[in-house]
Amino acid sequence: MKDTTPPLHKLPKELLLQVLPFEDCILTQPLDISIPWLNFIDPRRCFRLLGRSGIGNARCGSKHDLELKYGKLIYINFGNHIDPKYLRKYIIFNASAIERVIFDFPDLVRCLKVWTGDVDHHEYLWFPSVNIQSCSSKHLRDVIFTDCTGLASEPTFRINSLLHQSNKVEELLYDLKFEFISNLKHVEIDMTVQNYVNLKNEIRECTRECHKIRPTSLHLYLTLENASTYPQKFPTEWVTSIFNLQLVEEFSLHYYNKSTSIDYLSDWIEQMPHLKSLNLGFGNLNFTQIPRQFTNGKANIQVKVDKKYFNSMQHKFNRCNWQEKKFRDHVIAYGPSS
């Protein structure tokens, strides 16, 4: 007699959820199988399953494997449109469906990113004011900060309502942000000056003098949207108030328009005794004195300056020891140690 039993994949999913040991096996399945299922089941059931798995605070063994597998794929959505194709690649919770259970699993909150539709830049629930692009699949120590993609006012209001449920919740979010900041090793910031000032103030609120960020590489690329509204001399405290520079080996600071400058550059370099690479961008920058600040003479030096300013400086440095590339309105010069 011909077997008329329907194959499993043709059975209703609701029935399968009742008869199969779902919690015991789903997370061990390949992503193309597990993620659609996780998005299908009841959101609170799914969130509890992920929370109890150890994702967010796993350091070894099978739980660590699950964190590497799912930790970067979990989002919370505050009303933005979701293309169905993303539900096959990412686990996306509607905030209204899980808001009562989110903070039952503090470790999992560490992984939660706000859904914006931009999967290359992340807004974590505990740091929603900035995009964070991780350069490592395993940890958040090597990151790029960029301008926030910006959420509609209603989702933003709902985020704020969620994050201020209680003092306990605010303490958790503070702790997660502090943990993240304290472990940063490689930092790149590429954003407008105003957004950087806002980011600096937020980080400063979360740190004290003895808990400044201590990176080994620090790269700041700041865009002056309206030069007339910002100081033409770069304020030192914009960096020193949140960064300890003692361990920095690579340092970049671009604050460029034709009239910007920076004072006491030698003092900056003295704060970075291990510096091996220096990249600066200012309209007016007396770069001729930079090489003598490096006693080992092994640092790579690159500067971007206004073209007219560069031409006015030509008699002050040895052209044989510097290489230069001239553009329409600026020059990039490579120092003699490059």
C-alpha positions in Angstrom: 0.0 0.0 0.0 1.3 3.5 -0.9 2.3 5.6 2.1 0.0 8.6 2.2 1.6 10.3 5.3 2.4 13.9 4.3 6.1 14.9 4.7 6.9 17.1 7.7 7.5 20.3 5.7 3.9 20.1 4.5 2.4 19.9 7.9 1.0 23.0 9.5 3.6 24.8 11.5 1.2 25.2 14.5 0.9 21.4 14.7 4.6 20.9 14.5 5.2 23.3 17.3 2.9 21.2 19.5 4.4 17.8 18.7 8.1 18.4 18.2 10.7 19.1 21.0 11.1 22.6 19.5 13.2 24.2 22.3 15.6 21.3 22.4 16.7 21.5 18.7 15.8 24.7 16.9 18.9 26.7 17.8 21.2 23.9 16.6 19.7 24.0 13.2 21.3 25.8 10.2 20.3 29.5 10.1 18.3 29.2 7.0 16.0 26.8 8.9 16.1 28.2 12.4 15.5 31.9 11.7 12.2 31.6 9.8 10.9 29.4 12.6 12.1 31.7 15.3 10.3 34.6 13.6 7.1 32.5 13.2 6.6 31.3 16.8 5.1 33.5 19.5 7.6 36.4 20.1 7.7 36.0 23.9 8.3 32.3 23.6 11.1 33.0 21.1 12.6 35.7 23.3 12.6 33.5 26.3 14.2 30.7 24.3 17.1 33.0 23.2 17.4 34.5 26.7 17.7 31.1 28.4 20.2 29.9 25.9 23.0 32.1 27.3 23.2 34.4 24.3 24.7 37.7 25.4 26.9 36.5 28.2 28.5 33.3 26.8 32.2 32.9 27.1 32.9 29.2 26.2 31.4 25.9 25.1 28.2 25.4 23.2 26.6 28.6 24.6 29.5 30.6 23.1 28.9 28.9 19.8 25.2 30.0 19.9 26.3 33.6 20.7 28.6 33.7 17.7 25.8 32.2 15.6 22.9 34.4 16.6 24.3 37.3 18.7 24.6 39.7 15.8 21.3 38.8 14.2 18.8 40.0 16.9 16.8 43.2 16.4 13.9 45.0 18.1 11.6 47.0 15.8 9.8 50.2 16.9 7.4 50.6 13.9 9.7 50.6 10.9 8.8 48.7 7.8 10.3 45.2 7.5 10.9 43.7 4.1 9.8 40.0 4.4 13.2 39.0 3.0 14.9 40.1 6.2 12.8 37.7 8.2 14.8 34.8 6.6 18.1 36.3 7.7 17.5 38.2 11.0 15.4 37.6 14.2 13.3 40.7 14.5 10.9 41.3 17.4 8.2 44.0 17.4 8.8 46.0 20.6 5.1 45.9 21.6 5.1 42.1 21.6 8.0 41.6 24.0 8.2 44.8 26.0 7.1 43.0 29.2 9.8 40.4 29.0 12.8 42.3 27.5 14.4 43.1 30.8 13.9 39.6 32.2 17.0 38.7 30.3 19.6 41.4 30.9 22.3 39.4 29.0 20.2 39.2 25.9 19.6 43.0 26.0 23.3 43.3 25.3 22.7 41.9 21.8 19.5 43.9 20.9 19.8 46.3 18.0 17.2 48.7 16.9 15.8 47.8 13.5 16.3 50.7 11.0 16.6 48.7 7.7 20.4 49.4 7.6 22.0 46.1 8.4 25.6 47.4 8.0 25.3 50.0 10.8 23.8 49.2 14.2 22.0 51.2 16.7 22.1 49.1 19.9 19.1 49.4 22.3 21.5 50.6 25.0 23.1 53.2 22.7 20.5 54.2 20.2 21.9 57.7 19.4 24.7 56.5 17.2 25.5 53.9 14.5 28.0 51.4 15.6 29.7 49.2 12.9 31.6 46.3 14.4 34.8 45.3 12.7 34.9 41.9 14.5 32.3 39.1 14.4 33.3 38.1 18.0 33.3 41.3 20.1 32.6 45.0 20.2 36.1 46.3 20.7 37.0 47.4 17.2 34.2 49.7 16.0 33.3 52.6 13.7 30.9 55.3 14.9 28.9 57.1 12.2 26.0 59.4 12.1 22.7 57.9 13.3 20.4 56.9 10.4 17.6 58.7 12.3 14.3 57.2 13.3 10.8 58.7 12.9 9.6 60.7 15.9 7.0 58.1 17.0 9.5 55.2 17.1 11.9 57.4 18.9 9.3 58.3 21.5 8.5 54.6 22.0 12.2 53.8 22.5 12.5 56.5 25.2 9.3 55.2 26.8 10.7 51.6 26.9 14.1 52.6 28.2 12.7 54.6 31.1 10.5 52.0 32.6 12.3 52.0 36.0 15.5 52.8 37.7 16.6 49.2 37.4 16.2 49.3 33.6 18.2 52.6 33.4 20.9 51.1 35.6 21.1 48.1 33.3 21.4 50.2 30.1 24.0 52.4 31.8 26.0 49.3 32.8 25.9 47.9 29.3 27.0 51.2 27.8 29.8 51.5 30.3 31.0 48.0 29.7 31.1 48.7 25.9 33.0 51.9 26.3 35.5 50.4 28.8 36.5 47.6 26.4 37.0 49.6 23.2 40.5 49.2 21.7 40.2 50.4 18.1 37.9 53.4 17.5 37.0 55.2 14.3 34.6 58.1 14.4 33.3 59.5 11.1 30.4 62.0 11.5 29.4 65.6 11.6 30.9 67.9 14.3 27.5 68.4 16.0 26.9 64.7 16.2 30.4 64.1 17.6 29.9 66.8 20.2 26.6 65.0 21.2 28.4 61.7 21.3 31.3 63.1 23.3 28.8 64.5 25.9 27.0 61.2 26.2 30.2 59.2 26.6 31.4 61.7 29.2 28.3 61.2 31.2 29.0 57.5 31.3 32.7 57.8 32.3 34.8 59.3 34.9 38.4 60.6 34.7 39.8 57.2 35.6 37.5 55.4 33.1 38.3 57.2 29.9 38.5 55.2 26.7 42.0 53.8 26.3 42.3 52.8 22.6 45.4 51.7 20.8 44.1 53.2 17.6 42.0 56.3 17.3 40.7 57.9 14.1 38.5 61.0 14.1 37.1 62.3 10.8 34.8 65.2 11.6 32.7 67.0 9.0 32.0 70.7 9.5 28.5 71.2 8.1 28.6 74.9 8.6 32.1 76.1 9.4 31.0 79.5 10.8 29.2 77.8 13.7 32.3 75.9 15.0 35.6 77.0 16.5 38.3 77.3 13.9 40.9 76.1 16.4 40.1 72.5 17.4 39.2 72.3 21.1 41.6 69.9 22.8 39.0 68.8 25.4 36.9 67.4 22.6 39.3 64.5 22.6 41.1 64.5 26.0 37.8 64.6 28.0 36.8 61.1 26.8 40.1 59.5 25.6 43.2 58.6 27.4 45.9 58.7 24.7 48.7 56.9 26.5 48.4 53.6 24.6 47.6 55.1 21.1 49.8 53.8 18.3 47.7 55.1 15.4 46.1 58.5 15.5 44.0 60.4 13.0 42.3 63.8 13.4 40.6 65.5 10.5 38.8 68.8 11.2 39.2 70.3 7.8 38.2 73.5 6.1 40.6 76.1 4.7 41.0 78.0 8.0 41.0 75.4 10.8 44.0 74.8 13.0 45.2 73.0 16.1 47.4 74.5 18.9 50.2 72.8 20.8 50.5 69.8 18.6 53.8 68.8 20.3 51.8 68.4 23.5 49.4 66.0 21.8 52.3 63.9 20.5 53.9 63.8 23.9 50.7 62.2 25.3 51.1 59.3 22.8 54.6 57.8 23.6 53.9 54.7 21.5 52.6 56.6 18.4 53.7 55.0 15.1 51.2 56.6 12.7 49.9 60.2 12.5 47.3 61.5 10.1 46.0 65.1 10.4 43.7 67.2 8.3 43.5 71.0 9.0 43.5 74.0 6.7 46.4 75.7 8.5 48.9 73.2 10.1 52.6 73.8 10.6 53.5 70.3 9.7 57.2 71.1 9.3 57.9 70.6 13.0 56.1 67.3 13.4 59.0 64.9 12.5 61.3 66.2 15.3 58.7 65.3 17.8 59.3 61.6 17.2 62.6 60.6 18.8 62.6 57.1 17.2 62.1 58.6 13.7 59.9 55.7 12.7 56.4 57.3 12.6 54.3 57.4 9.4 53.1 61.0 8.9 50.4 62.3 6.6 48.8 65.7 6.6 46.1 67.4 4.6 46.3 71.2 4.4 44.8 74.0 2.4 46.7 74.5 -0.9 47.3 78.2 -0.4 48.6 77.6 3.1 50.9 74.8 1.7 52.4 77.1 -0.9 53.1 79.7 1.8 55.0 77.1 3.8 57.2 75.8 1.0 60.3 77.8 2.1 60.1 76.3 5.6 60.7 72.7 4.9 63.0 70.5 2.9 61.1 69.4 -0.2 63.4 66.5 -0.7 62.2 64.9 2.5 58.5 65.3 1.9 56.3 63.8 -0.8 53.2 65.7 -1.8 50.0 65.2 -3.9 48.3 68.4 -5.0 44.6 68.7 -5.6 42.4 71.6 -6.6 42.1 73.2 -3.2 44.3 71.1 -0.8 47.6 69.2 -0.6 48.3 65.9 1.0 51.9 65.7 2.3 53.7 62.6 3.5 56.4 63.1 6.1 60.0 62.0 5.8 59.5 59.0 8.1 56.8 57.6 5.8 
